[in-house]
Amino acid sequence: VPASPPPRWADRRIEDVRFARRHLGPWIGRRLTGRSSGDGRWGAQFDAATASAFWITPADASAPGPVTGWRRAAAEEGTDRGAR
């Protein structure tokens, strides 16, 4: 089976631009604005005392950004978010 020819220079540059647009651009944007890719996301925690899991969320979910405080989400809130 003959080997396929290597990709042309122009094809490689096109792929480089696609990569930069898809991955590098958003990464640079987050660094410039001081945001993390996890800002505003919910997280699950485990309480060893009660042997149960619970959800936590930023104290002010309407303003995504660096999280300065957390609150324990209500059970029905956490159940809805758990499916995501």
C-alpha positions as CSV (number, residue, x, y, z in Angstrom):
1,V,0.0,0.0,0.0
2,P,1.6,3.3,-1.1
3,A,1.9,6.0,1.5
4,S,-0.3,9.0,1.1
5,P,1.5,12.2,0.2
6,P,2.2,14.6,3.1
7,P,-0.3,17.5,3.4
8,R,0.5,20.6,1.4
9,W,1.9,23.7,3.1
10,A,-1.3,25.7,2.5
11,D,-3.5,22.9,4.0
12,R,-1.3,22.8,7.1
13,R,-1.7,26.6,7.5
14,I,-5.4,26.4,7.1
15,E,-5.5,23.8,9.9
16,D,-3.3,26.1,12.1
17,V,-5.8,28.9,11.7
18,R,-8.7,26.7,12.5
19,F,-7.0,25.5,15.7
20,A,-6.2,29.1,16.7
21,R,-9.7,30.2,16.1
22,R,-11.2,27.3,18.0
23,H,-8.8,27.0,20.9
24,L,-6.3,29.8,21.2
25,G,-8.7,32.7,20.7
26,P,-11.0,31.8,23.5
27,W,-8.1,31.0,25.8
28,I,-6.5,34.4,25.2
29,G,-9.9,36.1,25.7
30,R,-10.3,34.4,29.1
31,R,-6.8,35.4,30.1
32,L,-7.3,39.0,29.1
33,T,-10.6,39.3,31.0
34,G,-9.4,37.4,34.1
35,R,-12.1,34.7,33.7
36,S,-11.7,31.0,34.1
37,S,-13.4,28.4,31.9
38,G,-15.1,27.1,35.1
39,D,-16.5,30.4,36.3
40,G,-20.2,30.2,37.0
41,R,-20.3,26.4,37.0
42,W,-21.8,24.3,39.7
43,G,-19.8,21.8,41.6
44,A,-20.7,18.7,43.7
45,Q,-19.2,18.2,47.1
46,F,-19.3,15.3,49.5
47,D,-20.3,15.7,53.2
48,A,-18.5,12.9,55.1
49,A,-20.5,13.6,58.3
50,T,-23.9,12.8,56.6
51,A,-22.4,10.6,53.9
52,S,-24.3,12.5,51.2
53,A,-23.4,14.6,48.2
54,F,-24.6,18.2,47.8
55,W,-24.2,20.9,45.2
56,I,-22.5,24.2,45.7
57,T,-22.9,27.2,43.5
58,P,-21.5,30.8,43.4
59,A,-23.2,33.0,45.9
60,D,-24.2,35.4,43.0
61,A,-25.0,33.1,40.0
62,S,-26.2,36.1,38.0
63,A,-22.7,37.6,37.8
64,P,-20.2,35.0,36.5
65,G,-16.6,35.8,37.2
66,P,-14.1,35.0,39.9
67,V,-16.1,33.3,42.7
68,T,-15.7,35.0,46.1
69,G,-18.3,33.1,48.0
70,W,-20.2,29.8,47.8
71,R,-23.6,28.8,49.0
72,R,-25.0,25.3,49.5
73,A,-27.7,24.8,46.8
74,A,-31.1,23.5,47.7
75,A,-31.8,19.8,47.0
76,E,-34.1,20.5,44.1
77,E,-31.6,22.9,42.6
78,G,-28.8,20.4,42.8
79,T,-30.9,17.7,41.3
80,D,-31.7,19.8,38.2
81,R,-28.1,20.7,37.7
82,G,-26.8,17.2,38.2
83,A,-28.3,16.2,34.8
84,R,-26.1,18.7,33.0
